[in-house]
Amino acid sequence: MTATEVKDPLPPVGAEGVDGEDKYASKTTGLPIPEGMCLSQWLLTVRSNPLLDHRTTEELPKEAEVVIIGSGITGSLTALTLLQSPNPPKSVVVLEARELCSGATGRNAGHCKPDQWRGYNKYKELFGSEQALKVLKNEQQTWEALVEYVKKQDVKCDLWVGKTLDVLMTDDMAGWAAKTFADYKAAGGDVSKIEVTNDPEQAEKGAKAVYAWDASTLHPWKLVAHVTQQSLDLGLNLQTWTPVTSVTGSADQWTVHTDRGDITTSKVVHATNAYAGALLPETKGLIRPTPHMCNRVIPPSSFSGSKAIRNSYAVIYPTGLYSINPNAVSDGAVLFGGAAPNQHHLNDYVNADEKRKTDDSLINFEPVTEAVRDLGTNGFQWDTPEKGARGARVRYDYSWSGIIGRSADQVPFIGAVPGRPGQWMCCGHNGHGMARIFTCAPALAKMVQGSSFAETGLPECFQVSQKRLDKLRSQVA
């Protein structure tokens, strides 16, 4: 396979697995499934935490100044920013359909990897060079803000800070990487923090080139729990197991309907990501619920202790990309996300039944696990211990699903909802929310309190507008 035969061969960080989705594009949407959802690595480890099913008040409040729908990192950080502002709302309510942080944030691969260069040409193609540079700069700022918050607040979320490595496994992929990197640098992109190895003899075993820069892994649920507790201390009313069924009304007079009662409010914030279309039908088909798998692997003794993997990786082939994220400061398990070469089997399975697009009950999907096992066997040699080797063997022991909100143009929808004064949204994060929310959520909170989009400093291509919605709808119709 040559570089010219590979469509979008080097996707932006977080956009892995997008290729081929257009043929599956639909207006499927729905609420999170109420029963039978699987548990991620993160949700498995917090089953005794009382915040999981917290309700601040026994009864649902009848009214609130701000109602936020969704308790992942977007909803929780938006609430905290509002409550910490110089003129905080008189009341903020967060409504969660299921357990606290049980959507995409609580199901990701535990990675905060800012795209430092890889997505430049794709974003340039979509939005122009200036916006492409802004998108990548924003990701660096987001990562820095997340790390600063965790360290300043001493959040117990297993934060690791170190090098993430993009490992290019073929000459063609290394060629695409070199071109993208050169184009980004020529456009004025900051490459000072990126280490490049183009000599295969000096690169990772079997690789043709390696690009390394700073990133983090962490326990995302514990991060959200800390943010949420800060908000609760400031007066937040959190209501879990309260799915919103509709929002009715007009011009700053809205009624949020749930099966536990209604709340009247002047401001509604949609932090629903993949499920946005259930309450905002104008986003149906533009934010696409897309199931994804994450595999947990317990490495053998030969890759444990002092020999444990200390970096995160993207191992990139023409046929797929493995995102490899070790729990380097906790249990040492290695999490595999990304879009392994067998991703198309998952796409076929999901698209055989429309209901599967919002169903996160799926565990241990064998074709994806098989691809992970193949990398473990042939890449790490985990399954072929040397003669006389001691210790535990590798265990490919568990995988879970989560629903990614794929936006039609690969960037989120942020800002005032067109035609719905008093409603706001921050949705469609493409499986890359951890690298954006720590700038996007505070920016959204400022807009809720009167700032313009321009005043937030976010890339203009993130802004939701009627023009953007109409353009994308015409493309996917």
Residue pairs with C-beta under 8 A, 6 or more apart in sequence:
1 170
1 172
1 318
2 172
3 9
3 172
3 173
3 175
3 176
6 172
6 173
6 176
6 318
7 19
8 18
8 19
8 122
9 172
9 173
9 176
9 318
10 118
10 121
10 122
10 173
10 176
10 177
10 180
10 316
11 18
11 19
11 118
11 119
11 122
11 321
12 115
12 118
12 119
12 122
12 123
12 410
12 432
13 113
13 114
13 115
13 118
13 119
13 139
13 314
13 432
13 435
14 113
14 115
14 429
14 430
14 431
14 432
14 435
15 119
15 122
15 410
15 430
15 431
15 432
16 320
16 321
16 323
16 338
16 339
16 431
17 290
17 292
17 338
17 339
17 343
17 347
18 406
18 410
18 430
20 344
20 347
21 288
21 290
21 347
21 406
22 476
24 347
24 350
24 351
25 285
25 288
25 408
25 476
26 285
26 288
26 354
26 357
27 277
27 284
27 285
28 284
28 288
28 289
28 354
28 357
28 358
29 275
29 276
29 277
29 278
29 281
29 284
29 289
29 358
30 275
30 278
30 289
30 355
30 357
30 358
31 97
31 243
31 245
31 275
31 278
31 358
32 97
32 98
32 102
32 103
32 243
32 275
32 358
32 360
32 403
33 358
33 359
33 360
33 361
34 97
34 98
34 243
36 361
37 98
37 102
37 360
37 361
38 360
38 361
38 362
38 363
38 400
38 401
39 400
40 106
40 107
40 108
40 294
40 400
40 402
41 110
41 294
41 296
41 333
41 335
41 398
41 400
42 106
42 107
42 110
42 219
42 220
42 221
42 222
43 99
43 102
43 106
43 107
43 221
45 219
45 221
46 52
46 221
46 222
46 225
49 225
51 100
51 225
51 228
51 229
51 238
52 99
52 100
52 240
53 99
53 100
53 240
53 241
54 100
54 232
54 238
54 240
55 238
55 239
55 240
55 241
56 232
56 236
56 237
56 238
56 239
57 237
57 239
59 261
60 239
60 242
60 258
60 260
60 261
60 263
61 91
61 93
61 237
61 263
62 261
62 262
62 263
62 264
63 91
63 263
63 264
63 265
64 91
64 92
64 93
64 237
64 263
64 264
64 265
65 89
65 90
65 91
65 92
65 265
65 266
65 267
66 79
66 82
66 89
66 91
66 92
66 93
66 265
66 267
66 268
66 269
66 448
67 92
67 93
67 95
67 254
67 256
67 263
67 265
67 267
67 268
67 269
68 75
68 78
68 79
68 92
68 93
68 94
68 95
68 269
68 271
69 75
69 95
69 244
69 256
69 268
69 269
69 270
69 271
69 272
69 279
70 94
70 95
70 96
70 103
70 270
70 271
70 272
70 273
71 94
71 95
71 96
71 100
71 101
71 224
71 228
71 238
71 240
71 271
72 101
72 103
72 104
72 105
72 106
72 224
72 271
72 273
72 433
73 101
73 105
73 220
73 223
73 224
73 227
73 433
73 434
73 437
73 441
74 105
74 271
74 273
74 426
74 427
74 429
74 433
74 437
74 440
74 441
74 444
75 94
75 96
75 269
75 271
76 94
76 101
76 224
76 227
76 228
76 231
77 227
77 437
77 438
77 441
77 442
78 269
78 271
78 426
78 441
78 442
78 444
78 445
78 448
79 92
79 94
79 228
79 231
79 236
80 227
80 228
80 230
80 231
80 234
81 441
81 442
81 445
81 446
82 88
82 89
82 92
82 445
82 448
82 449
83 89
83 92
83 231
83 234
83 235
83 236
84 234
85 445
85 449
87 449
88 234
89 267
91 235
91 237
92 231
92 235
92 236
92 237
93 236
93 237
93 238
93 239
93 263
93 265
94 228
94 231
94 236
94 237
94 238
94 239
95 239
95 242
95 243
95 244
95 256
95 258
95 263
96 102
96 238
96 239
96 240
96 241
96 242
97 241
97 242
97 243
97 244
97 275
98 240
98 241
98 243
99 106
99 240
99 241
100 106
100 221
100 224
100 225
100 228
100 238
100 240
101 220
101 221
101 224
101 225
101 228
103 273
103 274
103 275
103 402
103 403
104 273
104 274
104 402
104 403
104 404
104 405
104 429
104 431
104 433
105 220
105 221
105 224
105 433
105 434
106 220
106 221
106 224
106 402
107 294
107 360
107 400
107 401
107 402
107 403
108 220
108 294
108 337
108 402
108 431
108 433
108 434
109 294
109 323
109 325
109 335
109 336
109 337
109 338
110 217
110 218
110 219
110 220
110 325
110 327
110 335
111 164
111 215
111 216
111 217
111 312
111 323
111 325
111 335
111 337
111 434
112 142
112 143
112 146
112 215
112 216
112 217
112 218
112 434
112 435
113 143
113 164
113 215
113 216
113 312
113 314
113 323
113 434
113 435
114 136
114 139
114 140
114 142
114 143
114 213
114 214
114 215
114 435
115 135
115 136
115 139
115 432
115 435
116 136
116 139
116 140
116 191
116 193
116 194
116 213
117 136
117 180
117 181
117 184
117 189
117 191
117 194
117 211
118 166
118 177
118 180
118 211
119 132
119 135
119 136
120 132
120 133
120 136
120 180
120 183
120 184
120 187
120 189
121 132
121 179
121 180
121 183
121 184
122 410
123 131
123 132
123 135
123 136
123 410
123 411
123 461
124 131
124 132
124 183
124 187
126 409
126 410
126 411
126 461
127 135
127 411
127 459
127 461
129 187
131 459
131 460
131 461
132 187
133 187
133 188
133 189
134 459
134 460
134 461
135 411
135 459
135 461
136 184
136 189
137 190
138 436
138 439
138 458
138 459
139 435
139 436
140 190
141 439
142 435
142 436
142 437
142 438
142 439
142 440
143 214
143 215
143 216
143 435
143 438
145 438
145 439
146 216
146 434
146 438
147 159
147 161
147 216
149 155
149 438
150 157
150 159
150 218
150 223
151 159
153 226
153 230
155 222
155 223
155 226
156 222
156 226
157 218
157 219
157 220
157 222
157 223
157 226
158 217
158 218
158 219
158 222
158 327
158 329
158 330
159 216
159 217
159 218
159 329
160 216
160 217
160 218
160 328
160 329
161 214
161 215
161 216
162 214
162 215
162 216
162 310
162 311
162 312
162 328
163 195
163 212
163 213
163 214
163 215
163 311
163 312
164 212
164 213
164 214
164 215
164 311
164 312
164 313
164 314
165 204
165 210
165 211
165 212
165 311
165 312
165 313
165 314
166 177
166 210
166 211
166 212
166 313
166 314
166 316
167 203
167 204
167 207
167 209
167 210
167 313
167 314
167 315
167 316
168 174
168 177
168 207
168 208
168 209
168 210
168 211
168 316
169 206
169 207
169 208
169 315
169 316
169 317
170 208
170 317
170 318
171 208
172 318
173 208
173 316
173 317
173 318
174 198
174 208
174 209
177 209
177 211
177 316
178 198
178 209
181 191
181 194
181 196
181 211
184 191
185 191
193 213
193 214
194 211
194 212
194 213
195 211
195 212
195 213
196 209
196 210
196 211
196 212
197 203
197 209
197 210
197 211
197 212
198 209
200 207
200 208
200 209
203 209
203 210
204 210
206 379
212 311
215 312
217 312
217 325
217 326
217 327
217 328
219 330
220 434
228 236
228 238
231 238
232 238
239 260
242 258
242 259
242 260
243 258
243 259
244 256
244 257
244 258
244 279
245 257
245 258
245 259
246 257
246 279
247 254
247 255
247 256
247 257
247 268
247 279
247 423
248 254
248 255
248 257
249 255
250 421
251 421
251 422
252 266
252 267
252 421
252 422
253 264
253 266
253 422
254 264
254 265
254 266
254 267
254 268
254 422
254 423
255 262
255 263
255 264
255 265
256 262
256 263
256 264
256 265
256 268
266 422
267 422
267 423
267 424
267 448
268 422
268 423
268 424
269 423
269 424
269 425
269 426
269 444
269 448
270 276
270 279
270 280
270 417
270 423
270 424
270 425
270 426
270 427
271 425
271 426
271 427
272 278
272 279
272 427
273 287
273 403
273 405
273 427
273 428
273 429
273 433
274 287
274 288
274 289
274 290
274 358
274 403
274 404
274 405
274 406
274 427
274 428
275 289
275 358
275 403
275 405
276 283
276 287
276 405
276 413
276 425
276 427
276 428
277 283
277 284
277 285
277 286
277 287
277 289
280 417
280 425
280 427
282 417
282 418
282 419
282 469
283 413
283 425
283 427
283 428
283 469
285 408
285 473
285 476
286 407
286 408
286 413
286 428
286 469
286 472
286 473
286 476
287 405
287 406
287 407
287 408
287 413
287 427
287 428
288 357
288 405
288 406
288 407
288 408
289 357
289 358
289 403
289 404
289 405
289 406
290 350
290 357
290 403
290 404
290 405
290 406
291 346
291 350
291 356
291 357
291 359
291 360
291 362
291 401
291 402
291 403
291 404
292 337
292 346
292 401
292 402
292 403
292 404
292 431
293 337
293 346
293 362
293 365
293 368
293 399
293 400
293 401
294 335
294 336
294 337
294 399
294 400
294 401
294 402
295 335
295 336
295 337
295 368
295 369
295 372
295 396
295 398
295 399
296 333
296 334
296 335
296 336
296 397
296 398
296 399
297 333
297 334
297 335
297 336
297 372
297 376
297 394
297 395
297 396
297 397
298 332
298 333
298 334
298 392
298 394
298 395
298 397
299 308
299 309
299 332
299 333
299 334
299 380
299 382
299 394
300 382
300 385
300 391
300 392
300 393
300 394
301 389
301 390
301 391
301 392
302 382
302 385
302 389
302 391
303 309
303 380
303 382
304 332
304 391
304 392
308 326
308 328
308 332
309 324
309 326
309 328
309 334
310 326
310 328
311 326
312 323
312 324
312 325
312 326
313 322
313 323
313 324
314 321
314 322
314 323
314 324
314 338
315 321
315 322
315 324
315 375
315 379
317 341
319 341
320 338
320 339
320 340
320 341
320 342
320 343
320 371
321 338
321 339
321 340
322 336
322 337
322 338
322 340
322 371
322 372
322 375
323 336
323 337
323 338
324 334
324 335
324 336
324 338
325 334
325 335
325 336
325 337
326 332
326 333
326 334
326 335
327 333
327 334
327 335
336 372
336 375
337 431
340 368
340 371
340 372
340 375
341 371
342 367
342 368
342 370
342 371
343 368
343 371
345 365
345 367
345 368
346 365
346 367
346 368
349 356
349 365
350 356
350 357
351 357
356 362
357 403
358 403
359 401
360 400
360 401
360 402
360 403
361 401
362 400
362 401
363 398
363 399
363 400
363 401
364 398
364 399
365 399
365 401
368 399
369 396
369 399
372 396
372 399
373 383
373 396
376 382
376 383
376 394
376 396
377 383
377 384
382 394
383 393
383 394
385 393
404 429
404 430
404 431
405 427
405 428
405 429
405 430
406 428
406 430
406 431
407 413
407 428
407 429
407 430
408 472
408 475
408 476
409 461
409 468
409 472
410 430
411 428
411 430
411 459
411 461
411 462
412 426
412 427
412 428
412 429
412 430
412 433
412 436
412 440
412 462
413 425
413 426
413 427
413 428
413 462
413 464
413 468
414 425
414 426
414 440
414 443
414 444
414 453
414 458
414 462
414 463
414 464
415 424
415 425
415 444
415 447
415 453
415 462
415 463
415 464
415 465
416 423
416 424
416 447
416 453
416 464
417 423
417 424
417 425
417 464
418 464
418 465
418 466
418 469
419 466
424 444
424 447
424 448
425 464
426 437
426 440
426 441
426 444
429 436
429 437
439 457
439 458
440 458
440 462
443 456
443 457
443 458
446 455
446 456
447 453
447 456
453 460
453 463
454 460
